[in-house]
């Protein structure tokens, strides 16, 4: 039980390092809010080439989502077969698809951390139960109770409980931290795309 719980802690740390690096890179070089405001200003002034260059410089999931939206905007604007409403709908669909494509890479492996948080508690509880069984077995022996067996059983119960709680707490904290970071990036993508769509509708009204 102890070895299993220690392996859970190591797995949680390993996957968390991988997620931290991925999500940090997904955020891009510049502060998300500052980048979104820059894109809003460039789109409103119809400086689309500068906006695309800003996305290239920013990098990350936010920039990828916005870049896809800007490219779809340019493609739709040159389509003379559609009216303004059809163009707006096409841009909206492209923006939503671009945002959805970025989400899987952000949330990848988070299910592993979430599962470890749940399993660690159960394994810790199982270790507690088996330790107490060992302790009571030593206590219930005929004649003099087995003091060593009793101590080992109690020790196993306490150690597995501590490791199970520690592993679960670590995984829960990290999972919540990563989901919060992902929500911020997702919100920034939605905010930038909404601004692009709103500006496009205003220009084609």
N, C-alpha and C positions, 0 to 999 in steps of 0.2 A: 504493500500500500504506500509506504513512504517513498520508495523508488518511483512508483507510478506518479505520485503527486509532485515529486521533484521534476519529473519529465514534463508534467503539465505546465509547471512554472517556466521551465526552459522553452517550451513550445510557445507559450504566451509571449515571452520576451522576444523570441525570434520573429514571430509573425508581426509583433508590434513594431519592431525595428523596420521590417519590410514595408509596413503600412505607413509608418512615419515618413520614410524616404519618399514613397510614392505620392502621398498626399502633399508633402512639402513641395515636391516638384510640380504637382498639379496646380498649386496655387500661383505659380509663375514667379517672375522676378520682382514685380512691383506690387504694392499693396492693392488688393482687389478693388476696394472702393475708389481709390485714385484712378486705377485703370478704367473702371466702368465710367467714371466721370469724363475721362479723356475720350473714350469711344463715343459717348453721348455728344460731346462737343464736336467731334470730327464728323459724325454722321449728320448732325444738324447743319453743319456748314458744307455738307456734301463733299467732304474731303475723304472719299472712300479709299483712295490709294494710301493716304497717310494712316487711315484706320487699319488697313490690312498690314502695313508695315509695323504699326504699334503692336498688332497681334503677333507678328513674327518675333518682335523683340521681347514681348512678354512671356511667350511660351506657356505650356501647361494646359490643363483641361479648360479653364476659363477662356483663355485665348483661342483654343481650338474651336470651342463652341461658338464664340463670337465671329471668328474668321469664317466658319461655315455659313453663318447667317449673312455676313456681308457678301460672300461670294454668291449666295442664292439671290440676294438683293440685286446684284448687278445682272445676273442672268434673267431674272424676272422682268426687270426694267426694260430690257431690250426686246422682250417678247411682245410684239405688236398684235398677236392673235388674242390677247386677253384684255378685258377691261380692268378698271382700277380695283373693283371688288375681287375679281378672280386673282389678280396679282397679289393683293393683300393676303388672301387665303393661302396662296401658294407660298408666299414668304413665311407666313405663320407656321405652316406645316414643315417647311424646311428648318426653321428655327427650333421647333419642338423635336424634330428628329435629330438634329445636331446635338441638342442638350441630352437627349436620351442615350446617344451613343457614348457620351462621356461618363455616364453614371456607373456602368459595370466595372470600369477600370478603377474607379474610386472606392467602390464597396467590396471589391474582390478580397477574399480571405477574412473579411470581418465575421462571417458566419463561423469560422473556426474559433476565433476569440470568444464569440458568444457561446458556442458549444462548450468550450473549455471552462467557462465561468459556471455553467450549469453542472457539468460533470464533476468538477472539482469538489463542489459542495456535497454531492452524493457519495463520491469516493471517500471523502473525509468522514462522512457520517457512517459509511460502511466500516471504515477502519476503527471508528469509535466503538461500534457494536461488537466487532470481532475482538477488539482489545478487552472490552468488558466481559465478553464470554470467557476469554482466557483467564482473566482475573478471578471470576467467580468459580471457574473450574478448579483453579489452584486453591481457592478458599474452601471449596466443598469436599476436598479429598479426605478420606478416612484417616484418622490420626492427626498428626500435626499438620496444619496448613502449609502449603508450599510458598514460603515468603518470596523466593526468587521469582516463581511463576506469577504470583500476585503482583509484584512490582513490575514485571515485564508487561503484563496485561494492561495495567494502568498506564504505564509509560507509552505503550503503543496507542492506546485510546487518546491520550493527550496530544501526542506528536501528530497523529493523523488528523485530529481535529484542527490543530493549529495550522498545519500545512494546507488542509482543505479550505479553511477560511481565508488564509493568506492568498492562495492561488486564485480563488473565486473573486476576492476583493480586487486583486490586481487586474484581472481580466475585465471585470465590470468597469473599473475606472478608465482603463485604456479604451474599451469599446465605446463608452460614452464620449470620451475625448475625440476619438476619430469620427464618430457620427456627427458630432458638433462641427468639426472642421469641414466635413463633407457637406453638411447643410449650408454652411456659409458660402462655400464655393458654388453650390447649386443655386443658392439665392442670387449670387452675383451674376451667374449666367442668365438666369431668368430676368433679372433687372436690366442687364445689357440688351438682351433680346427684345424685351418689351419696349425699351427705348428705341431700338432700331425699327421695330414694327410701327410704333406710334409716329415716328418721324416720317417713315415711308408713306403711311396713310395721309399724313398732313401734306406731304409734297404732291400726292396724287389725288387730293380731294377736288 
